[in-house]
């Protein structure tokens, strides 16, 4: 990657191994933060970790925490028994 401030949607699609359409859908859904430059979207390098999924957002942390609490509540005894094996 060259030392650029932004990536194009095509570059990000290639990096993630998905289509440009997928990138556009993720931008519209708010999953990828992008700026409109002219007729194109650009993704800032500082936003790349989140786009690549290498950063866990606070919302994702809360969802994970709730899922773990629910699993422990429902299957706590099973987990304890499995831990003893």
The 8 nearest C-alpha neighbors of each residue, nearest first, counted from 0:
[[1, 2, 3, 6, 10, 14, 5, 44],
 [0, 2, 3, 4, 6, 5, 44, 10],
 [1, 3, 0, 4, 5, 44, 6, 43],
 [4, 2, 5, 1, 6, 44, 0, 43],
 [3, 5, 44, 43, 2, 6, 45, 42],
 [6, 4, 43, 42, 3, 44, 41, 7],
 [7, 5, 42, 41, 10, 11, 43, 8],
 [8, 6, 41, 10, 9, 11, 42, 40],
 [7, 9, 11, 10, 12, 19, 41, 40],
 [8, 10, 12, 7, 11, 19, 13, 18],
 [11, 9, 7, 13, 12, 8, 6, 14],
 [10, 12, 14, 8, 13, 9, 15, 7],
 [13, 11, 17, 9, 15, 19, 14, 10],
 [12, 14, 16, 10, 11, 15, 9, 17],
 [13, 15, 11, 12, 16, 10, 17, 9],
 [16, 14, 12, 13, 17, 11, 51, 18],
 [15, 17, 13, 14, 12, 18, 11, 19],
 [18, 16, 12, 15, 13, 21, 19, 22],
 [17, 19, 21, 20, 12, 22, 16, 13],
 [20, 18, 22, 21, 12, 9, 8, 23],
 [21, 19, 23, 18, 22, 24, 17, 25],
 [20, 22, 24, 18, 19, 23, 25, 17],
 [21, 23, 19, 25, 20, 24, 26, 12],
 [24, 22, 26, 20, 25, 21, 27, 19],
 [25, 23, 21, 27, 26, 22, 28, 20],
 [24, 26, 28, 30, 22, 23, 27, 31],
 [25, 27, 31, 23, 29, 24, 28, 30],
 [28, 26, 24, 29, 25, 23, 30, 31],
 [29, 27, 25, 26, 30, 24, 31, 23],
 [30, 28, 26, 27, 31, 25, 32, 24],
 [29, 31, 25, 28, 26, 32, 50, 27],
 [32, 30, 26, 50, 29, 25, 33, 49],
 [31, 33, 26, 29, 30, 42, 46, 34],
 [34, 32, 42, 41, 40, 31, 26, 35],
 [35, 33, 41, 40, 36, 42, 32, 43],
 [34, 36, 40, 39, 37, 41, 33, 38],
 [37, 35, 39, 40, 38, 34, 41, 33],
 [36, 38, 39, 35, 40, 34, 41, 7],
 [39, 37, 36, 35, 40, 41, 34, 7],
 [40, 38, 36, 37, 35, 41, 7, 8],
 [39, 41, 35, 34, 36, 33, 8, 7],
 [40, 42, 7, 34, 33, 6, 5, 35],
 [43, 41, 33, 6, 5, 7, 34, 44],
 [42, 44, 5, 45, 46, 4, 6, 41],
 [43, 45, 47, 46, 5, 4, 42, 6],
 [44, 46, 43, 47, 48, 4, 42, 49],
 [47, 45, 44, 43, 49, 48, 50, 32],
 [46, 48, 50, 44, 49, 45, 51, 43],
 [49, 47, 51, 53, 50, 54, 46, 52],
 [48, 50, 52, 54, 51, 47, 46, 53],
 [51, 49, 47, 31, 52, 48, 46, 30],
 [52, 50, 48, 49, 53, 47, 15, 54],
 [51, 53, 49, 50, 54, 48, 55, 47],
 [52, 54, 48, 51, 49, 55, 50, 47],
 [55, 53, 49, 52, 48, 56, 51, 50],
 [54, 56, 59, 60, 57, 53, 52, 49],
 [55, 57, 59, 58, 60, 54, 49, 61],
 [56, 58, 60, 59, 61, 55, 62, 54],
 [59, 57, 61, 56, 60, 62, 55, 63],
 [58, 60, 62, 56, 57, 61, 55, 63],
 [61, 59, 57, 63, 58, 62, 64, 56],
 [60, 62, 64, 58, 59, 63, 65, 57],
 [61, 63, 59, 65, 64, 60, 66, 58],
 [64, 62, 66, 60, 61, 65, 59, 67],
 [63, 65, 61, 67, 62, 66, 60, 68],
 [66, 64, 68, 62, 67, 63, 61, 69],
 [65, 67, 63, 69, 64, 68, 70, 62],
 [66, 68, 70, 64, 69, 65, 71, 63],
 [69, 67, 65, 71, 70, 66, 72, 64],
 [68, 70, 72, 66, 67, 71, 65, 73],
 [71, 69, 67, 73, 72, 68, 74, 66],
 [72, 70, 75, 68, 74, 73, 69, 67],
 [71, 73, 69, 70, 75, 74, 68, 67],
 [74, 72, 70, 71, 75, 69, 76, 68],
 [73, 75, 71, 77, 76, 70, 72, 78],
 [74, 76, 71, 78, 77, 72, 73, 79],
 [75, 77, 79, 78, 74, 80, 71, 73],
 [78, 76, 80, 74, 79, 75, 81, 82],
 [79, 77, 81, 75, 76, 80, 82, 74],
 [80, 78, 76, 82, 77, 81, 75, 83],
 [81, 79, 77, 83, 82, 78, 76, 84],
 [80, 82, 78, 83, 84, 79, 77, 76],
 [81, 83, 79, 80, 84, 78, 77, 76],
 [82, 84, 80, 81, 79, 78, 77, 76],
 [83, 81, 82, 80, 79, 78, 77, 76]]
